Amino acid sequence: MLDGIGDAGALRFETLTGEYEPQPYQFVAPVQITPAVEGTMYALITHWSSASAIEAWRESAGYRLLPALGDVSSETFVPAVEDEPRDRLRPDRLQRDWVLAGHQPKSRGPALGRP
Protein backbone atom coordinates (compact mmCIF):
# COMPACT_ATOMS: atom_id res chain seq x y z
CA MET A 1 0.00 0.00 0.00
CA LEU A 2 2.84 2.43 0.84
CA ASP A 3 5.37 0.97 -1.59
CA GLY A 4 4.96 3.75 -4.17
CA ILE A 5 5.17 6.66 -1.76
CA GLY A 6 8.86 7.29 -2.57
CA ASP A 7 8.17 7.09 -6.30
CA ALA A 8 5.49 9.78 -5.86
CA GLY A 9 8.11 12.20 -4.51
CA ALA A 10 8.30 11.65 -0.75
CA LEU A 11 11.78 12.57 0.47
CA ARG A 12 13.92 10.37 2.68
CA PHE A 13 12.58 10.83 6.22
CA GLU A 14 15.27 12.53 8.29
CA THR A 15 14.87 12.17 12.06
CA LEU A 16 18.05 13.95 13.22
CA THR A 17 20.58 15.64 10.97
CA GLY A 18 22.00 12.92 8.74
CA GLU A 19 19.88 10.10 10.27
CA TYR A 20 17.27 8.69 7.90
CA GLU A 21 14.51 6.12 8.21
CA PRO A 22 14.88 3.17 5.82
CA GLN A 23 11.57 4.20 4.19
CA PRO A 24 10.44 7.72 3.16
CA TYR A 25 7.87 8.00 5.94
CA GLN A 26 7.10 7.31 9.58
CA PHE A 27 4.03 5.22 10.30
CA VAL A 28 3.09 5.84 13.92
CA ALA A 29 0.54 3.79 15.81
CA PRO A 30 -1.53 3.94 17.83
CA VAL A 31 -2.08 7.63 18.29
CA GLN A 32 -4.20 7.95 21.40
CA ILE A 33 -6.43 10.95 21.83
CA THR A 34 -8.24 11.43 25.10
CA PRO A 35 -11.10 10.93 25.34
CA ALA A 36 -11.06 8.14 22.75
CA VAL A 37 -13.75 8.51 20.12
CA GLU A 38 -13.76 5.26 18.16
CA GLY A 39 -11.15 2.77 17.04
CA THR A 40 -7.45 3.46 16.89
CA MET A 41 -5.80 6.32 15.04
CA TYR A 42 -2.58 6.01 13.05
CA ALA A 43 -0.39 8.75 11.59
CA LEU A 44 1.58 8.56 8.35
CA ILE A 45 4.21 11.32 8.42
CA THR A 46 6.11 12.29 5.26
CA HIS A 47 8.31 15.05 3.83
CA TRP A 48 7.65 16.02 0.22
CA SER A 49 9.72 17.63 -2.50
CA SER A 50 6.84 19.80 -3.79
CA ALA A 51 3.10 20.41 -3.69
CA SER A 52 2.73 18.55 -7.00
CA ALA A 53 4.43 15.50 -5.45
CA ILE A 54 1.88 15.50 -2.62
CA GLU A 55 -0.95 15.64 -5.16
CA ALA A 56 0.65 12.79 -7.15
CA TRP A 57 0.59 10.66 -3.98
CA ARG A 58 -3.03 11.60 -3.25
CA GLU A 59 -3.96 10.45 -6.75
CA SER A 60 -1.94 7.22 -6.59
CA ALA A 61 -3.29 3.67 -6.35
CA GLY A 62 -1.62 3.26 -2.94
CA TYR A 63 -3.38 6.29 -1.49
CA ARG A 64 -6.71 5.10 -2.90
CA LEU A 65 -6.24 1.81 -1.00
CA LEU A 66 -5.91 3.52 2.41
CA PRO A 67 -9.68 3.79 3.03
CA ALA A 68 -9.73 -0.03 3.20
CA LEU A 69 -8.06 0.45 6.62
CA GLY A 70 -10.67 2.96 7.82
CA ASP A 71 -11.39 6.68 7.60
CA VAL A 72 -8.61 8.73 6.02
CA SER A 73 -7.87 12.41 6.48
CA SER A 74 -4.95 14.36 5.05
CA GLU A 75 -3.34 17.59 6.20
CA THR A 76 -0.41 19.48 4.72
CA PHE A 77 1.88 21.66 6.82
CA VAL A 78 4.51 23.98 5.37
CA PRO A 79 7.40 24.99 7.63
CA ALA A 80 7.64 28.67 8.41
CA VAL A 81 11.03 30.27 7.84
CA GLU A 82 12.47 31.70 11.04
CA ASP A 83 14.63 34.79 10.68
CA GLU A 84 15.89 35.03 14.26
CA PRO A 85 18.71 32.81 15.58
CA ARG A 86 17.55 30.00 17.86
CA ASP A 87 19.55 27.55 19.93
CA ARG A 88 20.37 24.33 18.05
CA LEU A 89 18.31 25.18 14.97
CA ARG A 90 19.89 23.77 11.82
CA PRO A 91 21.04 26.09 9.02
CA ASP A 92 18.04 24.98 6.91
CA ARG A 93 15.91 26.16 9.87
CA LEU A 94 13.70 23.04 9.83
CA GLN A 95 14.54 21.09 12.97
CA ARG A 96 16.43 21.13 16.20
CA ASP A 97 19.06 18.51 16.89
CA TRP A 98 18.15 17.75 20.47
CA VAL A 99 18.45 14.17 21.64
CA LEU A 100 17.15 12.38 24.71
CA ALA A 101 19.65 11.65 27.47
CA GLY A 102 21.24 8.26 26.78
CA HIS A 103 20.45 8.32 23.02
CA GLN A 104 23.51 7.44 20.98
CA PRO A 105 23.20 9.20 17.61
CA LYS A 106 24.56 7.39 14.57
CA SER A 107 27.71 8.75 13.00
CA ARG A 108 26.59 11.64 10.77
CA GLY A 109 29.73 13.27 9.56
CA PRO A 110 30.60 16.84 10.55
CA ALA A 111 28.41 18.58 13.09
CA LEU A 112 26.13 21.31 11.78
CA GLY A 113 26.35 24.05 14.36
CA ARG A 114 25.66 21.77 17.31
CA PRO A 115 27.23 22.75 20.65
Backbone hydrogen bonds in HBPLUS format (Angstrom, degrees):
<---DONOR---> <-ACCEPTOR-->    atom                        ^
c    i                          cat <-CA-CA->   ^        H-A-AA   ^      H-
h    n   atom  resd res      DA  || num        DHA   H-A  angle D-A-AA Bond
n    s   type  num  typ     dist DA aas  dist angle  dist       angle   num
A0005-ILE N   A0002-LEU O   3.17 MM   3  5.49 168.1  2.18 117.0 120.2     1
A0008-ALA N   A0004-GLY O   3.04 MM   4  6.29 136.3  2.24 147.8 159.8     2
A0010-ALA N   A0005-ILE O   3.27 MM   5  5.98 159.3  2.31 149.6 148.2     3
A0009-GLY N   A0006-GLY O   3.08 MM   3  5.32 153.0  2.16 104.3 112.6     4
A0049-SER N   A0009-GLY O   3.38 MM  40  6.01 150.2  2.48 147.8 155.4     5
A0011-LEU N   A0047-HIS O   2.68 MM  36  5.42 161.5  1.71 147.9 154.2     6
A0021-GLU N   A0013-PHE O   2.85 MM   8  5.47 157.5  1.90 156.9 163.7     7
A0015-THR N   A0019-GLU O   2.84 MM   4  5.71 150.0  1.93 150.0 160.0     8
A0019-GLU N   A0016-LEU O   2.85 MM   3  5.18 171.1  1.86 135.6 137.2     9
A0026-GLN N   A0045-ILE O   2.88 MM  19  5.07 150.8  1.96 143.1 152.0    10
A0045-ILE N   A0026-GLN O   2.78 MM  19  5.07 169.9  1.79 157.5 160.2    11
A0028-VAL N   A0043-ALA O   2.77 MM  15  5.10 164.6  1.79 160.3 161.4    12
A0043-ALA N   A0028-VAL O   2.91 MM  15  5.10 163.3  1.94 147.4 152.7    13
A0031-VAL N   A0041-MET O   2.65 MM  10  5.10 174.6  1.65 154.1 154.9    14
A0054-ILE N   A0050-SER O   3.26 MM   4  6.66 150.7  2.35 143.3 150.4    15
A0055-GLU N   A0051-ALA O   3.10 MM   4  6.42 162.1  2.13 149.6 153.9    16
A0056-ALA N   A0052-SER O   2.92 MM   4  6.12 148.5  2.02 140.6 149.4    17
A0057-TRP N   A0053-ALA O   3.06 MM   4  6.36 153.0  2.13 145.7 151.7    18
A0058-ARG N   A0054-ILE O   2.95 MM   4  6.30 160.3  1.99 152.2 157.9    19
A0059-GLU N   A0055-GLU O   3.02 MM   4  6.21 128.4  2.30 140.6 153.2    20
A0059-GLU N   A0056-ALA O   3.30 MM   3  5.19 138.1  2.48  92.2 103.6    21
A0060-SER N   A0057-TRP O   2.99 MM   3  5.00 161.9  2.03 107.2 112.9    22
A0064-ARG N   A0060-SER O   3.12 MM   4  6.39 156.9  2.18 145.7 152.4    23
A0065-LEU N   A0061-ALA O   3.14 MM   4  6.39 124.6  2.46 138.9 152.4    24
A0065-LEU N   A0062-GLY O   3.16 MM   3  5.21 141.8  2.31  96.9 107.8    25
A0066-LEU N   A0063-TYR O   3.12 MM   3  5.41 147.3  2.23 106.5 115.5    26
A0068-ALA N   A0065-LEU O   2.99 MM   3  5.77 158.9  2.03 124.6 131.2    27
A0069-LEU N   A0066-LEU O   2.84 MM   3  5.64 164.2  1.87 128.2 133.0    28
A0070-GLY N   A0067-PRO O   3.07 MM   3  4.96 143.5  2.20  96.7 107.5    29
A0089-LEU N   A0086-ARG O   3.26 MM   3  5.67 156.6  2.32 137.1 131.6    30
A0090-ARG N   A0095-GLN O   3.21 MM   5  6.09 169.2  2.22 161.1 162.6    31
A0093-ARG N   A0090-ARG O   2.82 MM   3  5.04 155.7  1.88 111.9 119.7    32
A0103-HIS N   A0100-LEU O   2.98 MM   3  5.50 164.5  2.00 137.4 139.6    33
